[in-house]
Amino acid sequence: MLERRALQVSIAIAALLPVAASLWAVTQPTSDGAWAGNHHRYLSGLLLAIGLGYWSAVPEIETMGARMRLLTSLVVVGGLARLSGLLLGDAPTLPVAAALAMELLIAPLLCLWQMRIISRSRPVLPGIARLEPHLRHIAP
């Protein structure tokens, strides 16, 4: 199916950003002190794991609903934390804006797209179709 393939490519491309950014960040020296540098590398490792997690969902995307929702939830929570930083006075730079777009827009949209593909791939239960005329009075 063409839509399935488009979603797989979109997720693979979108996951490239956290994987590349985290690998770059882990290798860069930090000037914030030992604890801050260590914590920065730890968080970069988490970002790497999230990107790899998305990539692991690509081959069988229609069966990875729970994984996609978990990973997307992690990304959105991180995005909300980043957004709170802006509200607390962090500088609104272009990289921050791009990260927020990925975390609060792109990732949720990809997850919703994946959920739509899952719902289309599930067979309709034959009994439900027979019951539908009898249940119409319940929903307006």
C-alpha positions in Angstrom: 0.0 0.0 0.0 1.4 3.4 -1.0 0.2 5.2 2.2 2.0 2.6 4.3 5.2 3.1 2.4 4.9 6.9 2.7 4.5 6.6 6.4 7.5 4.3 6.7 9.7 6.7 4.8 8.4 9.7 6.8 9.1 8.0 10.1 12.6 6.9 8.9 13.5 10.4 7.9 12.0 12.0 11.0 13.9 9.6 13.2 17.2 10.5 11.5 17.2 13.9 13.3 17.2 12.5 16.9 19.7 9.8 16.0 22.1 12.2 14.2 21.7 14.9 16.8 22.3 12.5 19.7 25.4 10.9 18.2 26.8 14.4 17.5 26.0 15.6 21.0 27.6 12.6 22.8 30.9 13.3 21.1 31.1 17.0 21.7 33.0 18.5 24.7 30.9 20.4 27.1 32.0 23.4 29.2 29.2 23.3 31.8 31.1 21.2 34.3 31.4 17.5 34.9 27.8 16.9 36.1 26.2 19.0 33.3 28.3 17.3 30.6 27.6 13.9 32.0 23.8 14.6 32.2 23.9 16.0 28.6 25.4 12.8 27.3 22.8 10.7 29.2 20.0 12.7 27.8 21.6 12.4 24.3 21.6 8.7 24.8 17.9 8.7 25.6 17.3 10.7 22.4 19.3 8.1 20.5 17.2 5.3 22.0 14.0 7.1 21.0 15.2 7.5 17.4 16.3 3.9 17.2 12.9 2.9 18.7 11.1 4.7 15.9 13.3 3.1 13.3 12.6 -0.4 14.8 8.9 0.3 14.2 9.3 1.0 10.5 9.4 -2.5 9.0 6.1 -3.7 10.5 4.6 -0.3 11.0 1.0 -1.5 11.0 1.6 -3.7 14.1 3.5 -1.1 16.1 0.7 1.0 17.6 1.7 0.6 21.2 5.4 1.3 20.5 4.5 4.4 18.4 2.2 5.8 21.1 4.8 5.2 23.8 7.7 6.8 21.9 5.5 9.7 20.8 4.3 10.3 24.4 8.0 10.5 25.5 8.7 13.0 22.7 5.7 15.1 23.5 6.5 15.2 27.2 10.0 16.3 26.3 8.6 19.0 24.0 6.3 20.3 26.7 9.3 20.5 29.0 11.2 22.4 26.3 8.2 24.7 25.9 8.1 25.4 29.6 11.7 26.5 29.3 10.7 29.1 26.8 8.0 30.3 29.2 10.6 30.5 31.9 12.9 32.7 29.8 15.1 30.4 27.6 16.1 31.9 24.4 13.7 31.2 21.5 16.3 30.2 18.9 15.8 28.6 15.6 17.1 25.2 16.8 14.6 25.3 19.7 11.8 26.2 17.4 12.7 23.3 15.1 12.9 20.9 18.0 9.5 22.1 19.3 8.0 21.6 15.8 9.3 18.0 15.7 8.2 17.2 19.3 4.8 18.9 19.4 3.7 18.7 15.8 5.5 16.2 13.6 5.8 13.3 16.0 2.1 13.4 17.1 1.0 13.7 13.4 3.1 10.7 12.4 1.6 8.8 15.3 -2.0 9.7 14.3 -1.2 8.8 10.7 0.1 5.4 11.9 -3.1 4.9 14.0 -5.2 5.6 10.9 -3.3 3.0 8.9 -3.8 0.5 11.7 -7.5 1.2 11.8 -7.8 0.7 8.0 -5.8 -2.6 8.1 -8.1 -4.2 10.7 -10.9 -6.3 9.2 -14.4 -5.3 10.2 -16.0 -7.9 12.3 -18.9 -9.4 10.4 -21.2 -9.4 13.4 -20.7 -5.6 13.9 -22.0 -5.0 10.4 -25.1 -7.0 11.0 -25.8 -5.2 14.4 -25.3 -1.7 13.0 -28.9 -1.1 11.9 -30.1 -2.2 15.3 -27.8 0.2 17.1 -28.4 3.4 15.2 -30.9 4.7 17.8 -28.1 4.8 20.4 -25.9 7.4 18.6 -27.5 10.6 17.3 
